[in-house]
Amino acid sequence: MVRLRKQLPAHLGEGELHFRGFTGPVAYEVLGEPSSLRLGPLRLRGSFTATPDVAAEAFRAGEAELVLADGAKFRITLLGHSTGSEIAYFEMRI
């Protein structure tokens, strides 16, 4: 089967999540190169792993800030979370 889209590299790491009423560690996976993001409409997608309660609260908050392992800070918009899951999905932008 032929792939029509280029596969983006996955960037994994341990970072810190900040949203209303919470600051704490999370493991993340970002599809694409975060350092390539510039101001504008382009976004990268990813997910983070935390406790089910933290993932649910972050999803309810809707927006958060993710600090990557290298110290780079990104705004994220939460896109999805399943009840009881430790994983929440997001889009990141500058």
C-alpha positions in Angstrom: 0.0 0.0 0.0 1.3 3.4 -1.0 1.4 6.1 1.7 0.4 9.5 0.4 1.5 11.6 3.4 4.9 11.8 4.9 5.1 10.2 8.3 6.0 12.8 11.0 8.6 11.8 13.6 7.4 11.2 17.1 9.0 13.3 19.9 8.7 11.6 23.3 9.6 13.0 26.6 8.7 14.0 30.2 7.4 17.5 30.6 5.2 19.7 32.8 1.6 20.6 32.3 0.0 23.8 33.6 -3.7 24.5 33.6 -6.2 26.1 35.9 -5.6 24.7 39.3 -2.9 22.2 38.3 0.8 22.1 37.7 2.5 18.7 37.4 4.6 16.2 35.4 3.3 14.3 32.4 4.8 12.1 29.7 4.1 13.4 26.1 4.3 12.4 22.5 4.3 15.1 19.8 4.0 14.1 16.1 6.4 16.5 14.3 9.2 18.8 15.2 8.1 21.2 18.0 11.0 23.6 17.2 9.7 24.0 13.7 6.5 25.7 14.8 6.2 29.4 14.0 3.5 32.0 14.7 0.5 31.3 12.5 -2.1 28.7 11.8 0.1 25.6 11.7 -0.2 23.2 14.6 1.2 19.9 15.7 -0.8 17.1 17.3 0.1 15.0 20.2 -1.0 13.3 23.4 0.1 13.2 27.1 -0.2 10.6 29.7 -1.1 11.4 33.3 -3.4 10.1 35.9 -7.0 9.6 34.7 -8.2 12.5 37.0 -5.6 14.9 35.7 -6.3 14.0 32.0 -10.0 14.5 32.6 -9.5 17.8 34.4 -7.2 19.1 31.6 -9.7 18.1 29.0 -12.5 20.0 30.9 -10.2 23.0 31.1 -9.9 23.0 27.3 -6.5 24.8 27.2 -3.2 24.4 28.9 0.5 25.0 28.7 3.0 22.2 28.1 6.6 22.6 28.9 8.7 20.1 27.0 11.9 18.4 28.3 14.1 21.0 26.7 12.2 23.9 28.4 10.2 25.0 25.4 6.7 26.2 26.3 3.7 25.6 24.1 0.0 26.4 24.4 -2.2 23.3 23.8 -5.8 22.9 23.0 -7.3 19.7 24.3 -9.1 17.7 21.6 -10.1 14.4 23.2 -10.2 12.2 26.3 -12.1 9.0 27.2 -13.5 8.6 30.6 -11.1 6.6 32.8 -8.2 6.9 30.3 -4.7 8.2 31.3 -4.3 9.7 27.8 -5.5 13.1 26.5 -5.0 14.4 22.9 -4.1 17.9 22.0 -3.0 20.3 19.3 0.0 22.6 20.1 0.8 26.0 18.8 3.1 28.9 19.8 
